[in-house]
Amino acid sequence: MNSDSSEIHKETREIFRNAPFNHDEYIGDKIYRALTDLREKRNKVDYDKNASVNLNLCNYCKSRSEIVFENIEKF
């Protein structure tokens, strides 16, 4: 996917959010939710001066990333 838009990440999430259901699994929705969670965590760390990066946050983000990679192959 190529875009000159500053909204590329939002556009990418929306592609998955609006995808038709695949084999009665909500694959697009799973990917959308995981990407949205990752974005929220990244924004918090980037913009909240009181936010900290710790092992729990890293493990959470790793597990959400794994959901994306596991499901993108099925998409």
Secondary structure as GFF3:
##gff-version 3
##sequence-region A 1 75
A	DSSP	alpha_helix	8	17	.	.	.	ID=ss1
A	DSSP	alpha_helix	27	47	.	.	.	ID=ss2
A	DSSP	alpha_helix	55	72	.	.	.	ID=ss3
###
